[in-house]
Amino acid sequence: MTDQTHVLFVEDDDVIREATQLALERDGFAVTAMPDGLSGLEAFRADRPDIALLDVMVPGLDGVSLCRSIRDESMVPVIMLSARADAIDVVLGLEAGADDYVTKPFDGAVLVARIRAVLRRFARANGGREEAEAVAPTGALAFGELEIDTVGMEVRRAGTPVALTPTEMRLLLEFSSAPGTVLSRDRLLERVWEYGWGGDTRVVDVHVQRLRGKIGQDRIETVRGFGYKLKA
């Protein structure tokens, strides 16, 4: 039995896969590394890792499709890896349910920091009262037909449970902590994604759009030039 964080890493480049696996293992992670999407999906189903790192361009089953398959079965955190910073790569990965993305070539320390940040969000989204109080007032919050239990970390829309990823839950809690207040993309990057620097705001935009699709398109309002706000 081990308390190591288990990482599923899917990458077809042998050099990158082996070097990254060694780097992650030196940082204390247990790593299952696979060279293609189909073997990656099999490994995911067999081992149920704590987090998945998926390269976009892998053979057999591409990273975006693999992410969708994982998300159909689990809310485990997912980080996409891409050799390109093209908008379509980023958006497709995030729309498939990924929590974050990292562009190759990447610094090992940056990757580890991103992994740990995503895992912290996951822990908070599945934590109890102490974690909830750090983001939003505890108890049941209601915004129209939307109900948020910040202790049980459950969301309902018109009485129907809403399944949110850890990042979507963290984003909703951030909005619910200041209903009616405009939150800038930079603030959301800092508070939700824990970026201590100017990150890619497309991460925020795509997650807001995904969240709207689950809690109601009109519940989060865009304030052009400033950011977003949750309608009180």
C-alpha positions as CSV (number, residue, x, y, z in Angstrom):
1,M,0.0,0.0,0.0
2,T,1.3,3.4,-0.9
3,D,0.2,7.0,-0.4
4,Q,2.0,8.2,-3.5
5,T,0.0,10.2,-6.0
6,H,-0.6,8.0,-9.1
7,V,-0.1,9.8,-12.4
8,L,-1.2,8.3,-15.7
9,F,1.0,9.8,-18.4
10,V,0.1,9.2,-22.1
11,E,2.8,10.4,-24.6
12,D,4.0,8.8,-27.8
13,D,7.5,10.4,-27.9
14,D,9.8,7.9,-26.3
15,V,12.3,10.5,-25.1
16,I,9.7,12.8,-23.6
17,R,7.8,10.0,-22.0
18,E,10.8,8.4,-20.3
19,A,12.4,11.7,-19.3
20,T,9.1,13.1,-17.9
21,Q,8.4,9.8,-16.1
22,L,11.8,9.9,-14.4
23,A,11.4,13.5,-13.4
24,L,7.9,12.9,-11.9
25,E,9.2,9.8,-10.0
26,R,12.0,11.9,-8.6
27,D,9.4,14.3,-7.2
28,G,7.6,11.4,-5.5
29,F,4.9,10.5,-7.9
30,A,4.0,7.0,-9.0
31,V,3.8,7.0,-12.8
32,T,2.1,4.7,-15.3
33,A,3.4,5.8,-18.8
34,M,1.7,4.7,-22.0
35,P,2.6,5.4,-25.6
36,D,-0.9,5.6,-27.2
37,G,-4.4,6.5,-26.4
38,L,-5.9,3.0,-26.4
39,S,-3.4,1.6,-23.9
40,G,-3.8,4.8,-21.9
41,L,-7.6,4.2,-21.6
42,E,-7.0,0.6,-20.6
43,A,-4.5,1.7,-17.9
44,F,-6.9,4.3,-16.7
45,R,-9.7,1.7,-16.3
46,A,-7.4,-0.8,-14.7
47,D,-5.6,1.5,-12.2
48,R,-7.8,4.6,-11.7
49,P,-5.0,7.1,-11.3
50,D,-5.2,10.3,-9.2
51,I,-4.5,12.5,-12.2
52,A,-4.0,12.0,-16.0
53,L,-1.5,13.8,-18.2
54,L,-2.5,13.4,-21.8
55,D,-0.6,14.5,-24.9
56,V,-3.0,15.8,-27.6
57,M,-1.3,14.1,-30.5
58,V,-1.0,10.4,-29.6
59,P,-1.9,7.5,-32.0
60,G,-4.8,5.1,-31.7
61,L,-7.0,7.4,-29.7
62,D,-6.0,11.0,-29.6
63,G,-5.6,12.9,-26.3
64,V,-8.9,14.9,-26.7
65,S,-10.9,11.7,-27.4
66,L,-9.2,10.0,-24.5
67,C,-10.0,12.9,-22.2
68,R,-13.7,12.6,-23.2
69,S,-13.7,8.9,-22.5
70,I,-12.1,9.5,-19.1
71,R,-14.6,12.3,-18.3
72,D,-17.5,10.0,-19.2
73,E,-16.4,7.6,-16.4
74,S,-14.7,9.8,-13.9
75,M,-14.0,13.3,-12.5
76,V,-10.3,12.6,-12.1
77,P,-8.2,15.7,-12.9
78,V,-6.9,15.9,-16.4
79,I,-4.0,18.1,-17.8
80,M,-3.5,18.2,-21.5
81,L,-0.1,18.5,-23.1
82,S,0.4,20.0,-26.5
83,A,3.4,20.8,-28.7
84,R,1.4,23.6,-30.1
85,A,-0.2,26.6,-28.5
86,D,-2.8,26.9,-31.2
87,A,-6.2,28.0,-29.9
88,I,-7.9,25.0,-31.4
89,D,-5.7,22.6,-29.4
90,V,-6.3,24.4,-26.2
91,V,-10.0,24.9,-26.6
92,L,-10.7,21.3,-27.8
93,G,-8.8,19.9,-24.8
94,L,-10.6,22.1,-22.3
95,E,-14.0,21.5,-23.9
96,A,-13.4,17.8,-23.6
97,G,-13.2,18.3,-19.8
98,A,-9.6,18.9,-19.1
99,D,-8.8,21.0,-16.1
100,D,-5.6,22.7,-17.4
101,Y,-3.1,22.4,-20.2
102,V,0.7,22.8,-20.6
103,T,2.5,23.6,-23.8
104,K,5.6,21.6,-24.8
105,P,8.5,21.9,-24.4
106,F,7.8,22.4,-20.7
107,D,10.0,22.8,-17.6
108,G,9.7,19.9,-15.2
109,A,9.2,22.2,-12.2
110,V,6.4,24.0,-14.0
111,L,4.6,20.7,-14.8
112,V,4.9,19.5,-11.2
113,A,3.6,22.8,-10.0
114,R,0.6,22.5,-12.3
115,I,-0.1,19.0,-11.2
116,R,0.0,19.9,-7.5
117,A,-2.3,22.9,-8.1
118,V,-4.8,20.8,-9.9
119,L,-4.7,18.1,-7.2
120,R,-5.2,20.8,-4.5
121,R,-8.3,22.0,-6.4
122,F,-9.6,18.4,-6.6
123,A,-9.0,18.0,-2.8
124,R,-10.8,21.2,-2.0
125,A,-13.7,20.3,-4.3
126,N,-14.0,17.0,-2.4
127,G,-13.2,18.4,1.0
128,G,-15.3,19.3,4.0
129,R,-16.3,22.4,5.9
130,E,-12.7,23.8,6.4
131,E,-11.9,23.8,2.7
132,A,-15.3,25.2,1.8
133,E,-15.0,28.1,4.2
134,A,-11.8,29.2,2.4
135,V,-13.8,29.9,-0.7
136,A,-17.4,30.5,0.0
137,P,-19.7,30.9,3.1
138,T,-20.7,27.5,4.4
139,G,-24.2,26.1,4.1
140,A,-26.8,26.1,1.4
141,L,-26.7,28.9,-1.2
142,A,-29.5,29.6,-3.6
143,F,-29.4,31.6,-6.8
144,G,-32.8,31.2,-8.5
145,E,-33.1,27.5,-9.4
146,L,-29.5,26.9,-8.6
147,E,-28.6,25.4,-5.2
148,I,-25.0,25.0,-3.9
149,D,-24.2,23.0,-0.8
150,T,-20.7,24.3,0.1
151,V,-20.2,21.7,2.8
152,G,-21.4,18.6,1.0
153,M,-19.9,20.0,-2.3
154,E,-23.1,19.3,-4.2
155,V,-24.9,21.4,-6.8
156,R,-28.5,21.1,-7.9
157,R,-30.4,22.9,-10.6
158,A,-34.2,22.8,-10.2
159,G,-33.7,20.0,-7.8
160,T,-31.6,17.9,-10.2
161,P,-28.0,17.0,-9.3
162,V,-25.4,18.7,-11.4
163,A,-22.1,16.9,-12.0
164,L,-19.1,19.3,-12.0
165,T,-15.5,18.7,-12.4
166,P,-13.2,19.8,-9.5
167,T,-12.2,22.9,-11.4
168,E,-15.8,23.7,-12.3
169,M,-16.8,23.4,-8.7
170,R,-14.0,25.6,-7.6
171,L,-14.9,28.2,-10.2
172,L,-18.6,28.1,-9.1
173,L,-17.6,28.5,-5.4
174,E,-15.5,31.5,-6.4
175,F,-18.4,33.1,-8.1
176,S,-20.8,32.3,-5.3
177,S,-18.5,33.9,-2.8
178,A,-19.2,37.3,-4.4
179,P,-22.5,37.2,-6.2
180,G,-23.2,40.2,-8.4
181,T,-19.5,41.2,-8.3
182,V,-17.6,41.3,-11.5
183,L,-14.6,39.0,-11.3
184,S,-11.8,39.5,-13.8
185,R,-10.2,36.7,-15.7
186,D,-6.9,37.4,-14.0
187,R,-8.5,37.1,-10.6
188,L,-10.1,33.8,-11.5
189,L,-6.8,32.5,-12.9
190,E,-5.1,33.4,-9.6
191,R,-7.9,32.1,-7.3
192,V,-9.1,29.1,-9.1
193,W,-6.1,27.9,-11.1
194,E,-3.5,29.3,-8.6
195,Y,-1.5,31.0,-11.3
196,G,0.9,33.5,-9.8
197,W,1.4,35.1,-13.1
198,G,-0.5,36.1,-16.2
199,G,-1.8,32.8,-17.6
200,D,-3.9,32.1,-20.7
201,T,-7.4,33.5,-20.1
202,R,-8.8,31.0,-22.6
203,V,-8.7,28.5,-19.7
204,V,-11.2,30.7,-17.9
205,D,-13.4,31.4,-20.9
206,V,-13.8,27.8,-21.8
207,H,-14.5,26.7,-18.2
208,V,-17.1,29.5,-17.8
209,Q,-18.8,28.3,-21.0
210,R,-18.8,24.7,-19.7
211,L,-20.2,25.8,-16.4
212,R,-23.0,27.8,-18.0
213,G,-24.0,24.7,-19.9
214,K,-24.5,22.9,-16.6
215,I,-26.0,25.6,-14.4
216,G,-27.8,27.7,-17.0
217,Q,-26.6,29.9,-19.7
218,D,-28.0,33.1,-18.1
219,R,-26.7,32.4,-14.6
220,I,-23.2,33.8,-15.3
221,E,-23.1,37.1,-17.1
222,T,-20.3,38.4,-19.3
223,V,-19.3,42.0,-18.5
224,R,-17.3,43.0,-21.6
225,G,-13.9,44.3,-21.0
226,F,-14.0,43.3,-17.3
227,G,-14.9,39.7,-16.7
228,Y,-17.8,37.7,-15.4
229,K,-20.3,37.8,-12.6
230,L,-22.8,35.4,-11.0
231,K,-26.3,36.8,-11.1
232,A,-27.5,37.2,-7.5
